[in-house]
Amino acid sequence: MKNGGITAKRLLIYIAGLFILALGISFSIVANLGVSPVSSLAYAITLATGISVGMTTIFANIIFIIIQVLLNRRIDLKDFGIQLIVAFLFGFFNDAALWITKHFLPTPNSTFDSWIYMIISLFIVGFGLVFYLNSKLPLMPYDSLTYVISDHFKWKFSKAKIISDVANVILATIVCLVTIHRLGSIGIGTIIAAYMVGKIIAFYMKLMKDPLNHWLYKSNPEKEQQIHS
């Protein structure tokens, strides 16, 4: 029962984290100042095709899974299946969050309004990522790909993350310039997100990590002690 309770709590904050993350992305889309590097390719495809951002998020994540398979030169069906489920769930959350944002919040009518939405998006994304990361449940395909790149090329994770983000932004830029003849999903918000999200996560972690872990593992003191040690 204890382990089952812990698993249920981890699953709860995992799903909540994914939805909150999707909500943050929707704010950045509505702000129209550029989305984060992670979301840039999916949203570029949306701008180019008119397909919903949820569907293009699923498509982009499938590409990230395929690249993992090519780099690993093997297929782990269990891991592949889990990542695929997460990709579909996150895609659904993206469409749902964008619908909520567009239908229940005012549309930015000025540059100032757009900046407010963009800043709010950073803090929502950071908040969602804290839940997602602290759940210790499967990573989304983009994050898994970064680890695979790090392992395959023997790079530090930080270097692999930068290269992954830059590659994603370059691809998104090409898609936008070729199809809609403007930067589209790339903008000042992309640069700010790349710089600020990590700092915001660190800020939230200081406030939330201990309370979250206590809530997750309070029925298992040994596990909680291992996390703090």
Secondary structure, DSSP 8 states (H G I E B T S, - for coil): -HHHHHHHHHHHHHHHHHHHHHHHHHHHHHHTS---HHHHHHHHHHHHH---HHHHHHHHHHHHHHHHHHHHTS--HHHHHHHHHHHHHHHHHHHHHHHHHHHHS----SHHHHHHHHHHHHHHHHHHHHHHHHTT----HHHHHHHHHHHHHT--HHHHHHHHHHHHHHHHHHHHHHHTSS-TT-SHHHHHHHHHHHHHHHHHHHHHHHHHHHHHHTT-HHHHHHHH-
